[in-house]
Amino acid sequence: MTIEIWSDVVCPFCYIGKREFENALQRFPHKEQVVVEWKSFELDPDAPARSEHDMYGML
């Protein structure tokens, strides 16, 4: 079985989902038959490269 996963590499929620998937896959009895293909996907392509706010101001 091939599983294709599209994920944004900078999204913290995508990272949480990735870890949950990896944990579930380890418990799957047929995990050796699974091929995972990770694909990159940018959630917000219009996001600015820099923010006008500093990290402390955002918190």
Biopython code that builds the backbone (N, CA, C, O; Angstrom):
import numpy as np
from Bio.PDB.StructureBuilder import StructureBuilder

atoms = [
    (1, "MET", "N", (0.847, -1.161, 0.000)),
    (1, "MET", "CA", (0.000, 0.000, 0.000)),
    (1, "MET", "C", (0.900, 1.234, 0.000)),
    (1, "MET", "O", (1.864, 1.317, 0.762)),
    (2, "THR", "N", (0.573, 2.174, -0.854)),
    (2, "THR", "CA", (1.289, 3.447, -0.891)),
    (2, "THR", "C", (0.391, 4.532, -0.314)),
    (2, "THR", "O", (-0.769, 4.669, -0.702)),
    (3, "ILE", "N", (0.944, 5.297, 0.614)),
    (3, "ILE", "CA", (0.227, 6.427, 1.211)),
    (3, "ILE", "C", (0.965, 7.690, 0.810)),
    (3, "ILE", "O", (2.162, 7.830, 1.062)),
    (4, "GLU", "N", (0.249, 8.604, 0.188)),
    (4, "GLU", "CA", (0.812, 9.879, -0.253)),
    (4, "GLU", "C", (0.305, 10.949, 0.708)),
    (4, "GLU", "O", (-0.903, 11.135, 0.852)),
    (5, "ILE", "N", (1.225, 11.653, 1.365)),
    (5, "ILE", "CA", (0.858, 12.668, 2.349)),
    (5, "ILE", "C", (1.390, 14.017, 1.889)),
    (5, "ILE", "O", (2.585, 14.183, 1.644)),
    (6, "TRP", "N", (0.475, 14.978, 1.779)),
    (6, "TRP", "CA", (0.832, 16.352, 1.428)),
    (6, "TRP", "C", (0.842, 17.166, 2.716)),
    (6, "TRP", "O", (-0.135, 17.163, 3.464)),
    (7, "SER", "N", (1.949, 17.863, 2.974)),
    (7, "SER", "CA", (2.098, 18.550, 4.246)),
    (7, "SER", "C", (2.974, 19.789, 4.083)),
    (7, "SER", "O", (3.891, 19.817, 3.262)),
    (8, "ASP", "N", (2.671, 20.812, 4.880)),
    (8, "ASP", "CA", (3.487, 22.026, 4.912)),
    (8, "ASP", "C", (4.575, 21.828, 5.967)),
    (8, "ASP", "O", (4.270, 21.602, 7.138)),
    (9, "VAL", "N", (5.824, 21.911, 5.563)),
    (9, "VAL", "CA", (6.933, 21.606, 6.469)),
    (9, "VAL", "C", (7.111, 22.635, 7.585)),
    (9, "VAL", "O", (7.791, 22.342, 8.568)),
    (10, "VAL", "N", (6.528, 23.819, 7.470)),
    (10, "VAL", "CA", (6.665, 24.817, 8.531)),
    (10, "VAL", "C", (5.419, 24.924, 9.406)),
    (10, "VAL", "O", (5.402, 25.712, 10.351)),
    (11, "CYS", "N", (4.392, 24.159, 9.116)),
    (11, "CYS", "CA", (3.145, 24.206, 9.883)),
    (11, "CYS", "C", (3.264, 23.331, 11.135)),
    (11, "CYS", "O", (3.523, 22.133, 11.021)),
    (12, "PRO", "N", (3.080, 23.910, 12.327)),
    (12, "PRO", "CA", (3.192, 23.092, 13.544)),
    (12, "PRO", "C", (2.110, 22.018, 13.638)),
    (12, "PRO", "O", (2.352, 20.948, 14.196)),
    (13, "PHE", "N", (0.931, 22.286, 13.103)),
    (13, "PHE", "CA", (-0.144, 21.294, 13.147)),
    (13, "PHE", "C", (0.145, 20.135, 12.190)),
    (13, "PHE", "O", (-0.204, 18.990, 12.476)),
    (14, "CYS", "N", (0.779, 20.433, 11.062)),
    (14, "CYS", "CA", (1.199, 19.368, 10.141)),
    (14, "CYS", "C", (2.253, 18.491, 10.806)),
    (14, "CYS", "O", (2.263, 17.275, 10.613)),
    (15, "TYR", "N", (3.131, 19.099, 11.583)),
    (15, "TYR", "CA", (4.150, 18.326, 12.291)),
    (15, "TYR", "C", (3.504, 17.393, 13.317)),
    (15, "TYR", "O", (3.899, 16.234, 13.445)),
    (16, "ILE", "N", (2.513, 17.904, 14.044)),
    (16, "ILE", "CA", (1.796, 17.062, 15.014)),
    (16, "ILE", "C", (1.124, 15.897, 14.296)),
    (16, "ILE", "O", (1.193, 14.758, 14.756)),
    (17, "GLY", "N", (0.479, 16.181, 13.174)),
    (17, "GLY", "CA", (-0.158, 15.125, 12.394)),
    (17, "GLY", "C", (0.846, 14.109, 11.884)),
    (17, "GLY", "O", (0.561, 12.911, 11.854)),
    (18, "LYS", "N", (2.021, 14.580, 11.483)),
    (18, "LYS", "CA", (3.078, 13.677, 11.008)),
    (18, "LYS", "C", (3.500, 12.724, 12.109)),
    (18, "LYS", "O", (3.626, 11.521, 11.881)),
    (19, "ARG", "N", (3.718, 13.255, 13.299)),
    (19, "ARG", "CA", (4.127, 12.412, 14.430)),
    (19, "ARG", "C", (3.038, 11.412, 14.797)),
    (19, "ARG", "O", (3.334, 10.252, 15.084)),
    (20, "GLU", "N", (1.784, 11.848, 14.792)),
    (20, "GLU", "CA", (0.669, 10.940, 15.091)),
    (20, "GLU", "C", (0.586, 9.827, 14.048)),
    (20, "GLU", "O", (0.367, 8.664, 14.387)),
    (21, "PHE", "N", (0.761, 10.191, 12.788)),
    (21, "PHE", "CA", (0.742, 9.193, 11.722)),
    (21, "PHE", "C", (1.877, 8.189, 11.902)),
    (21, "PHE", "O", (1.662, 6.982, 11.793)),
    (22, "GLU", "N", (3.080, 8.682, 12.176)),
    (22, "GLU", "CA", (4.225, 7.787, 12.357)),
    (22, "GLU", "C", (4.009, 6.829, 13.528)),
    (22, "GLU", "O", (4.354, 5.651, 13.439)),
    (23, "ASN", "N", (3.443, 7.330, 14.617)),
    (23, "ASN", "CA", (3.154, 6.467, 15.768)),
    (23, "ASN", "C", (2.114, 5.412, 15.416)),
    (23, "ASN", "O", (2.260, 4.248, 15.790)),
    (24, "ALA", "N", (1.072, 5.807, 14.705)),
    (24, "ALA", "CA", (0.033, 4.859, 14.299)),
    (24, "ALA", "C", (0.602, 3.813, 13.347)),
    (24, "ALA", "O", (0.264, 2.633, 13.439)),
    (25, "LEU", "N", (1.458, 4.246, 12.441)),
    (25, "LEU", "CA", (2.050, 3.310, 11.485)),
    (25, "LEU", "C", (2.905, 2.261, 12.197)),
    (25, "LEU", "O", (2.929, 1.100, 11.789)),
    (26, "GLN", "N", (3.602, 2.662, 13.254)),
    (26, "GLN", "CA", (4.423, 1.709, 14.003)),
    (26, "GLN", "C", (3.572, 0.619, 14.658)),
    (26, "GLN", "O", (4.044, -0.501, 14.854)),
    (27, "ARG", "N", (2.332, 0.940, 14.994)),
    (27, "ARG", "CA", (1.431, -0.041, 15.612)),
    (27, "ARG", "C", (0.660, -0.868, 14.585)),
    (27, "ARG", "O", (0.015, -1.853, 14.944)),
    (28, "PHE", "N", (0.720, -0.479, 13.320)),
    (28, "PHE", "CA", (-0.012, -1.174, 12.263)),
    (28, "PHE", "C", (0.638, -2.531, 12.002)),
    (28, "PHE", "O", (1.842, -2.589, 11.752)),
    (29, "PRO", "N", (-0.124, -3.621, 12.053)),
    (29, "PRO", "CA", (0.479, -4.948, 11.921)),
    (29, "PRO", "C", (1.126, -5.224, 10.558)),
    (29, "PRO", "O", (1.966, -6.118, 10.454)),
    (30, "HIS", "N", (0.759, -4.490, 9.533)),
    (30, "HIS", "CA", (1.317, -4.720, 8.192)),
    (30, "HIS", "C", (2.187, -3.544, 7.738)),
    (30, "HIS", "O", (2.259, -3.233, 6.549)),
    (31, "LYS", "N", (2.843, -2.898, 8.701)),
    (31, "LYS", "CA", (3.615, -1.682, 8.394)),
    (31, "LYS", "C", (4.720, -1.916, 7.368)),
    (31, "LYS", "O", (5.098, -0.993, 6.646)),
    (32, "GLU", "N", (5.235, -3.128, 7.296)),
    (32, "GLU", "CA", (6.303, -3.409, 6.328)),
    (32, "GLU", "C", (5.794, -3.392, 4.896)),
    (32, "GLU", "O", (6.589, -3.366, 3.957)),
    (33, "GLN", "N", (4.484, -3.407, 4.718)),
    (33, "GLN", "CA", (3.894, -3.368, 3.377)),
    (33, "GLN", "C", (3.473, -1.953, 2.974)),
    (33, "GLN", "O", (2.888, -1.755, 1.909)),
    (34, "VAL", "N", (3.771, -0.975, 3.827)),
    (34, "VAL", "CA", (3.356, 0.408, 3.578)),
    (34, "VAL", "C", (4.541, 1.218, 3.068)),
    (34, "VAL", "O", (5.629, 1.188, 3.643)),
    (35, "VAL", "N", (4.309, 1.940, 1.980)),
    (35, "VAL", "CA", (5.287, 2.886, 1.444)),
    (35, "VAL", "C", (4.677, 4.277, 1.606)),
    (35, "VAL", "O", (3.577, 4.544, 1.121)),
    (36, "VAL", "N", (5.402, 5.155, 2.291)),
    (36, "VAL", "CA", (4.907, 6.512, 2.531)),
    (36, "VAL", "C", (5.660, 7.471, 1.621)),
    (36, "VAL", "O", (6.891, 7.480, 1.592)),
    (37, "GLU", "N", (4.912, 8.275, 0.882)),
    (37, "GLU", "CA", (5.497, 9.309, 0.022)),
    (37, "GLU", "C", (5.099, 10.669, 0.587)),
    (37, "GLU", "O", (3.926, 11.043, 0.564)),
    (38, "TRP", "N", (6.090, 11.406, 1.095)),
    (38, "TRP", "CA", (5.843, 12.735, 1.647)),
    (38, "TRP", "C", (5.964, 13.762, 0.531)),
    (38, "TRP", "O", (6.946, 13.777, -0.211)),
    (39, "LYS", "N", (4.956, 14.618, 0.422)),
    (39, "LYS", "CA", (4.931, 15.677, -0.590)),
    (39, "LYS", "C", (4.857, 17.025, 0.131)),
    (39, "LYS", "O", (4.184, 17.156, 1.153)),
    (40, "SER", "N", (5.540, 18.000, -0.402)),
    (40, "SER", "CA", (5.538, 19.333, 0.186)),
    (40, "SER", "C", (4.368, 20.153, -0.353)),
    (40, "SER", "O", (4.081, 20.140, -1.550)),
    (41, "PHE", "N", (3.703, 20.862, 0.551)),
    (41, "PHE", "CA", (2.567, 21.710, 0.188)),
    (41, "PHE", "C", (2.638, 22.972, 1.024)),
    (41, "PHE", "O", (2.730, 22.898, 2.249)),
    (42, "GLU", "N", (2.597, 24.128, 0.382)),
    (42, "GLU", "CA", (2.645, 25.410, 1.086)),
    (42, "GLU", "C", (1.220, 25.860, 1.386)),
    (42, "GLU", "O", (0.450, 26.149, 0.470)),
    (43, "LEU", "N", (0.871, 25.920, 2.671)),
    (43, "LEU", "CA", (-0.493, 26.274, 3.062)),
    (43, "LEU", "C", (-0.877, 27.690, 2.651)),
    (43, "LEU", "O", (-1.995, 27.925, 2.192)),
    (44, "ASP", "N", (0.043, 28.628, 2.814)),
    (44, "ASP", "CA", (-0.259, 30.022, 2.491)),
    (44, "ASP", "C", (0.849, 30.595, 1.609)),
    (44, "ASP", "O", (1.797, 31.192, 2.120)),
    (45, "PRO", "N", (0.741, 30.421, 0.297)),
    (45, "PRO", "CA", (1.806, 30.906, -0.587)),
    (45, "PRO", "C", (1.924, 32.430, -0.607)),
    (45, "PRO", "O", (2.937, 32.961, -1.063)),
    (46, "ASP", "N", (0.906, 33.138, -0.120)),
    (46, "ASP", "CA", (0.947, 34.601, -0.104)),
    (46, "ASP", "C", (1.457, 35.165, 1.222)),
    (46, "ASP", "O", (1.469, 36.382, 1.410)),
    (47, "ALA", "N", (1.872, 34.310, 2.127)),
    (47, "ALA", "CA", (2.377, 34.780, 3.420)),
    (47, "ALA", "C", (3.669, 35.567, 3.203)),
    (47, "ALA", "O", (4.519, 35.164, 2.410)),
    (48, "PRO", "N", (3.815, 36.693, 3.911)),
    (48, "PRO", "CA", (5.042, 37.479, 3.747)),
    (48, "PRO", "C", (6.246, 36.719, 4.306)),
    (48, "PRO", "O", (6.123, 35.922, 5.237)),
    (49, "ALA", "N", (7.399, 36.985, 3.720)),
    (49, "ALA", "CA", (8.630, 36.334, 4.179)),
    (49, "ALA", "C", (9.012, 36.806, 5.578)),
    (49, "ALA", "O", (9.607, 36.059, 6.355)),
    (50, "ARG", "N", (8.669, 38.040, 5.884)),
    (50, "ARG", "CA", (8.972, 38.615, 7.201)),
    (50, "ARG", "C", (7.707, 39.256, 7.765)),
    (50, "ARG", "O", (6.838, 39.724, 7.029)),
    (51, "SER", "N", (7.634, 39.261, 9.091)),
    (51, "SER", "CA", (6.501, 39.878, 9.772)),
    (51, "SER", "C", (6.909, 41.249, 10.288)),
    (51, "SER", "O", (8.077, 41.482, 10.600)),
    (52, "GLU", "N", (5.948, 42.147, 10.374)),
    (52, "GLU", "CA", (6.241, 43.468, 10.940)),
    (52, "GLU", "C", (6.284, 43.415, 12.462)),
    (52, "GLU", "O", (6.693, 44.386, 13.099)),
    (53, "HIS", "N", (5.868, 42.300, 13.054)),
    (53, "HIS", "CA", (5.854, 42.129, 14.505)),
    (53, "HIS", "C", (7.004, 41.227, 14.935)),
    (53, "HIS", "O", (7.408, 40.322, 14.205)),
    (54, "ASP", "N", (7.527, 41.490, 16.135)),
    (54, "ASP", "CA", (8.536, 40.575, 16.649)),
    (54, "ASP", "C", (7.848, 39.405, 17.359)),
    (54, "ASP", "O", (6.643, 39.441, 17.610)),
    (55, "MET", "N", (8.609, 38.396, 17.671)),
    (55, "MET", "CA", (8.039, 37.185, 18.259)),
    (55, "MET", "C", (7.345, 37.478, 19.588)),
    (55, "MET", "O", (6.280, 36.923, 19.858)),
    (56, "TYR", "N", (7.919, 38.327, 20.410)),
    (56, "TYR", "CA", (7.335, 38.626, 21.712)),
    (56, "TYR", "C", (6.032, 39.399, 21.575)),
    (56, "TYR", "O", (5.111, 39.213, 22.369)),
    (57, "GLY", "N", (5.954, 40.253, 20.587)),
    (57, "GLY", "CA", (4.714, 40.979, 20.337)),
    (57, "GLY", "C", (3.597, 40.062, 19.859)),
    (57, "GLY", "O", (2.426, 40.293, 20.160)),
    (58, "MET", "N", (3.958, 39.029, 19.120)),
    (58, "MET", "CA", (2.963, 38.077, 18.627)),
    (58, "MET", "C", (2.425, 37.198, 19.749)),
    (58, "MET", "O", (1.268, 36.781, 19.718)),
    (59, "LEU", "N", (3.269, 36.920, 20.743)),
    (59, "LEU", "CA", (2.840, 36.066, 21.854)),
    (59, "LEU", "C", (1.909, 36.825, 22.760)),
    (59, "LEU", "O", (1.436, 36.279, 23.757)),
]
sb = StructureBuilder()
sb.init_structure("model")
sb.init_model(0)
sb.init_chain("A")
sb.init_seg("    ")
for serial, (resi, resn, name, xyz) in enumerate(atoms, 1):
    if name == "N":
        sb.init_residue(resn, " ", resi, " ")
    sb.init_atom(name, np.array(xyz, "f"), 0.0, 1.0, " ", f" {name:<3s}", serial, name[0])
structure = sb.get_structure()
